[in-house]
Amino acid sequence: MERLVLGIDVGTSSIKSLAVNDRGKIIASASSPLTIQHAYPGYSEQNPDEWVSVTIETMNNVINNLKQNHSDFEINGISFSGQMHGLIVLDNEYKVIRPAILWNDTRSTAQCEMIKSRLGEIVLGNPVLEGFTLTKLMWLKQHEPAHWSKTKVFLLPKDYVRFKLTGAINMELSDASSTLLLDPSTNEWSEDVGRQFGITNIYPPLVTSDTQVGFLKQSIAEKLGISNKVAVFAGGGDNACGAIGAGVIEPNQSLCSIGTSGVILSCESKQDAEYGNNIHMFKHAVNNLSYAMGVTLSAGYSLNWFKNQCAQNDSFDELMSYAEQSKIGAQGLIFAPYLAGERTPHGDANIRGSFIGLSGMHSLGDMARAVVEGVTYSLYESIAYLRTQGKQINEVVAIGGGAKSEFWLQLQADIFNAKVYKLKHEEGPSMGAAMIAATGLKWYEDIGACVEQFIHKEQVFEPNKERHVAYQSYFEVYKAVYNQTQPLTKKLVELTKQSTHN
């Protein structure tokens, strides 16, 4: 009998389920897309019950695959990863009151300003940004009082899915730390902060990521054709689970994830550190560990945009080969990847992207290289700042789209001035969730022993000191671009709004 766990990632664009055995081998996987609603500019919402139905659909697809190809198996545990910050509010009967307001929804700028005016730029270790859950709760209270009056409890995305699969209401610490409402020094809700904005009595119970919150509901187990004696563990936020799935679980271990957005994540044992420059501080899904995180909003998105606009008929591999033929600094061309504003270090929703230094001599390859370099400079800003704060970042595990190109991996190593590792197999947050379940079941003594068995590095890219020095000169110019273009792009955004209204 093969023992299996399921790792389920409740993403923004899709849900992925992964079946993994007790040796870390992936036995089956399935994913299905999700829909997103944008009712107004800046609004981003999803139907929480679609998450549930699509989760069950992907679980069913995995189990059918197992039944066809692996007759002798048993699913022992399930855990979850999920998109962070999104607000779900439930009524007295634990039914959804309105669609979920997602992490990338920017309607709550006025609420951010209210928090800053009362509590300052940093609250409970984190910058005050529209993405975080407190601002969404405040918006709901102000703009939808009928919905607010019905609210009994709020949850985050994966916590709602887990509730529907088990009947247990709770929120785990790695996700809770992304709400602006968790006190990092006590691991309890900061009711003092909530009370200042009229938010009381709607907090779910808190648990650690490895807590077994219950078992799979009988009705769902029957629908899937499996035993209902499946232990369900709380899981973690997607970045925390992505870090576990990359083996980044100890102080000063670091991660560079390049997907639609880009993330620099570095672990630390301090629970209540505070950084400036829009560096986030969240709880890891590993107990007694936290992580500092910087975010580039348009990382892989910038390359996708450039390909779609300028190189539709070329593959990404071809685009990377063109970029590789250019030189460091892209023949004097710099790209600022602010296509959707920027999170770290600037926290500016109105900044816009730009090519600086463009001339008639520049080729498609120069422009492609400038985009890749610009995205990497933006990520490097987080690394460089964290180093000024005393963090040692000498090795980085690369995951996501930026880890699929050896050219880009070497470029990261040279710009970051750090060793960059590529994993042998990369499954991201769903693997991290599976590892939480495997450890929760006591298949392994701790998450470190699980990482040793499940996660393997395939290749290391060593930084080249001469190239780093060359990149550093262009990086200094890159950093100046924001201040030089900020007033111009702010005016352009205002003019565009005026023309839209006319």
N, C-alpha and C positions, 0 to 999 in steps of 0.2 A: 504494500500500500504506500503510494507516494504522498508525502505530506506537503500541502501547499498553503500559501497565504495569498490573499488578494490585496494589491495596492491600487487605490482608486484616486485619481487626480481630477478634482472638480475645477477645470480650467475656465477661461472666459470664452474661448472659441470652440472648445470641445471637452468631452469627458473621456478619460482613458482608464481602462482597467487592465491590470497586469497580474498573471498568475505565476508565482515564483516558488520553486521547491526549497527544501531546507539547506541546499548547497549553493543557493543563489542563482540557479539556472532559470531562465525565463521559459516557461512551458507553453504559455498562450497569452495573447493580448488582443485587445479590441478597443476601438475608439469611435465616437460618433459626434457629429457637430452640434453646436448650440446656436440659437438665434439671439440677437441683441437688438433692443429697440432704442432708437434715438429720436424721441418725440420732439425735442427742441435742440438747438445748438448747445453743446456742453452737457446734454443729458445722456446717460447711458444706463439702461435698465435690462433686467432679465426676469423671467418668470421662475421663481424658485422650484415650482413643481415640475418644470421641464428638466431641471437638474436631476430630480428624483427619478423621473421616468427614463431619462437617457442613461442614468447610472445603472438602473435595473436592466436596461437594454444591453449595455456593454457587458455587464456581469453575465447575462444570459448568453451572449455571443461567446464569451470566454468559456463558460461551462459547457456549451454545446460542442465547442472545439475540443475540449478535454474529453468529453464523452465519446467523440468520434475517433480520437487519436491516442487517448491514454485511459484505458478502461478502469485501471485500478488506482484511483486517486481519492484524496479526502481533503476538503478545504477546512483548515483548522482556525484560521483567523483572517480578519479584515481590518485595514486601517486606511486613513484618508489623508490626502493633501488637498489644499484648496486655494483658489484665488483669495487674496486678503482684502480686508477693509469693508467689503460690501455689506450693506445694511438690509437685514430681513426683520420685519416686525410681525409678531404674532399676537392674536387676541386671547381672550380667556379660554377659548376652546382650542388654543394652539393652532389656529388656522391663519394662513397668510393674509395680511390686511391689504397690502399693495405690492406691486412689483419691487424687486430688490434694486437698490441704488448701488451701482458698481464702483469699484476702485478708481476707474478712469472717468467718473462723472465729476464735472467741475462747477456745478451750480452753486456751491456753498461758499463762494468767495466772501460774501458779506459776513457770514458766520465766522470765517477765519479771522477777519479783521476784529470782530467782537471779542474773540478769545485772546488775540494778541494784545488788544487794548487793556484787557483785564489781567492777564497772566503772563504776558511777554511772548517772545518769539519761540521759546522752547517750553514745552509742557510735558512733564513726566519723561524727560529724556529725548523727546522728539520734536522736530520742527512742526509748526502748525500749518497744515496743507489741506487742500480741498479733498484729497483722496481719503483722509482718515475718517473713521466712523463717527466720532463725536460731532464733527461738523455736519454730517448728514442727519444725525438725530436732532440737532438744533434747527436745521432747515425744515425737517418734518414738523417739529413742534410749532414753528412759526407759520408755515405755509399750508399745512394740512391738519388743522386742529381736530377735525372729525376723526381722522386716522390716528392722530396722537392719543386722543381720549380713549381709544379702544386698545392701545398697546399694553400688553402684559409683560412681554419679554422681547429682547432683541437678540439676534444670532448673526453669525457670519456664515458664508455660503456652505462650506463643508460641514459645519456644525448642524445646519438645517437638514442636509442630506442624511447625516448620521442619525439625527433625531427620527426622521421618517423611517429609517431602516431598523431602529432599535426601540423607539419610544422614549429614550432618555434625553432630557434637556440639559446641556452643559456646553461650556466653551473651554478650549484648552489654551495654555498660557502663551504659546508662540503666536497664535492668531490674536488673542486678547491684547497682547502688548502692542498691536498695531492700531488700536482704537483711540488712543490719547486718553484712555480712562483707566489703565492698569498702572498701579504703583509698582515700579520695578524693584524697589527695596523690600517690599512685603509680599509680593505676588498676590495682592488682593486688589479688588476694585477701589479706586480712589473716589469714594463717594463725595469727598469735599469738592473735587473738580466738577463732578456731575451736578452737585447741588447748586453751584454758582450759576448754572444755566438751566435750572429747573428739571434736571434729569435724575429721577430717583425711583427706586423700587422696580426697576425693569431689568436688573442685571441677572444673567444666568449664573448658576454655580460654576466655579472654576475647577479644572482638573489638569494634571500634567499630560503631556503628549502620549506617554506610555500607559496611561490608566485604561484598564478594561472597563468600559462604560456599560456593557451589557452583552446580549446575544442577538443574533439576527432574528427578527420577528418570524413567528411560525408561518404567517400568511405569505411572506416574501420567500422564505426558504422553500415552501411548497411550490410556489410559482417557478422557482429556479430549479427545483428537483434536487435539492441538497438537504443535508441535516440542518436543523435549527440550532444545533450545539456549536455554532460558529462564534467564537469570541470576537467582539468588536472593540477596537482600541481607538483612542481619541484622535491620534494623528497630529498633523501640524500644518502651518501655513506653507504655501508653495515654495518660498525661498528656503525656509528651514528644511523642508523635506528634500528639496533639490540639493542642499548642502550635504545632507546625510547620504543621498544617492551618489554624490561625488566623493564621499569619504572625508568631507571637511567637517571635522567634529572635535577639534582640539584648539586651544588658544593659539592665535597667530596663523592658523591655517586659513587660506584665502581661496576665494572662488571668483571667476569671471564668467558670467552667463550672458551670452548675446543671443537674445531672441528678438521679438518685436521691439521690446525695450532691452536695456542692458543693465546688469547689476554687478557691482563689486561688493563682495561680502567677506568680512574678516572676523573670525571668532575671537571671543575674549571671555575671561572668567569673571570680570567685573560685572555686576548685575545692574548698576545704576550710573554708568558713565554717561556723560553728556558731551556731545560734539557740536560745533557750529557748522556752517556751510551746508545746511540741509542734509547732513549725515543722519540716517535713522539708526536707532538703537532698539533692537527687538530681542525677545527671548528666543533661544534656539529650541528645537524640539528635543535636544539632548539636555537632560536635567542639569541645572547649575551652570549653564553656559548661555552666553548671549552672543549677538553679532552686531557689528557696525556695518551699515550698508549705504552705498551711494547708488543713485539711479540715473541712468540716461534714458530719457523717454523714447527717443527715436534712434535706436541702434540698428538692428537688422531692418527695421522699418525704413531707415534712410537708404540702405542699399536696395531694398525692394522698390522704393519710389524711383531711385535713379535708374534701375534696370527697366522698369515699366515705361519711364518717360524717354529714355535715351538709348536703350539697348534691348528692345522687346524680343528681337529674334536671336539674341545670344543667351546661352545658358549661364548660370552663375559661375561654373567652372571656367568658361571662356572669359567672362568678365574679370575674374580673378587673375587669369593669365595675362590679360591686357594690363591690369594694374601692376602686376609683377614686372612687366617690361618697362614701366616708368621708373623714376628714381626717387630716393628719399626726398620728401618735400614736394613731390608731384610737380616738379619743374616750377616751383614757386607758387603753388596753388593750395589754398586752405579752404576746407569745407567746415562750416559750423552746423552740427546736426540738430538744429532746433526746429524741426518741422512741426512739432506738436508742443512747443514751449520747452522748458527744461526744468528738471527737478533738482539735481545736485551739480554744482553748488548753488545755483542761482535762485531756484524756486520761483520761476517767472513764467506764467502762463501765456504772456503776450510776446515774448521774444520769438523771433522767426529765424529760419536758417538762411545761410548765404554762402556763396563762393566768393572768396577774396583773392584777388590777384589774377583773375581770368583774362587771358589774352587770346589772340588769334592763333598763337603757336600751340595751344594746348590740345591734346588729343583726347579721344574717348578713354584711353588707358590712364592718362594723367588725371582726368576727372574721377574715374573709378577709384584710383589710388587715393585721391584727396578725400573721397567719401569714407573709405576704410580707415585712413589715418585720422580723419576728423572724429569718427565714432570712437576710435581707440584713445585719442587725446581726451575726449570727454570722460571716458572711464578712468583714464590715468589721473585726471583731476582729483578723483576720490582717493586713489592710492597715494598720490603726492601729499594731499592734505592729511590723511591718516598717519603718514610717516612723520609729518611735522608734530603730530600729537603723541609721538613715541611708539607707534605700532611698528612691529617688525613684519614687513611684507616682502619676503624673499622668494617664496614659491607660491604659484597660483595654479589651481586646477581650472581648466577651460572647458565649458560645456556650451551647448546650443549651436546655432548656426556658425558662430565665429570659430568653433572647434572643428569644422568640417574642411577647412582650407589650411594646408600646411603653410602657405604664404602668410595668411592672417595670423596663425599661431606664432610664427617666428616674429612677425611684426609686433604682436603683443609683447613677446619676451623682450624685444629690443626697446620698445617705448617704455614698458613698465620697469625695465632693468631688473627683471626677476625671472627665475626659471618658470616655464609654463608647461604644464603636464596635460597630455591628452589621455583620456580613458580608453581602455580596450573596448568596453561596452558602455554606452551611455543611455539610460532610460529616464533620467531626470526625476521629478518629484514623485511619480508613481512608484519608482523603485524605493525611494526613501520611505514612502508610506508602507510598502511591503516589509521593509527592514524593521520598522517600528513594530509591526505585527509579529514578525519572527522573534524579535527580542522580547516582546510582551508575553509571548507563549513560552519563554524560557528555553527556546532552542539554542540561544546563545547567552552567555553570562551577562554581557552588556553590549551596547551598540558598537563599541570598538572591536569586539570579537566578531560581530556580524560584518562590519566593514572589511575586516581582514579576509573573510571568506567570500564576500559578495563583490567587492570593488577592486579592480586591478588597473594600474596605470600602464599604458602601452608605449608612450613616447615622451621624451622630454626635449624641450626647445630651450637652449641656453642663450642668455642675452649676450649680444655683441656690444662691447663697451664703446667702440668707435661709432657704431650706428646709433647707440643711445645718445651720445653727445650730439650727433647731427640732428636727431629727432628733437632733442631738448631745445635747440635753437628755434625750430619751427613751433614747438609747443609754447614757447614764450610769446610768439606772435599770435598763436591760436587763443591764448588766454586774454589777449588784448581785444579780440574781436567782439566779445560780449559788450564791454563798456562802450566801444565805438559805435556799435550798431543798435544798441538798446533804444535810444531815443528815436532813431529813424524807424525801426520796426514798430515801435509803439504808435507812432504817428500813422504809419501805414495801416495798422489794425483799426485805428479810429476812423480813418478815411473809408476803409472798406465797410465798416459798420454803417457809416453815414450813407454810402452809396446803396447799400442793401435796403435801407429804410426809405430811400427816395423813390 
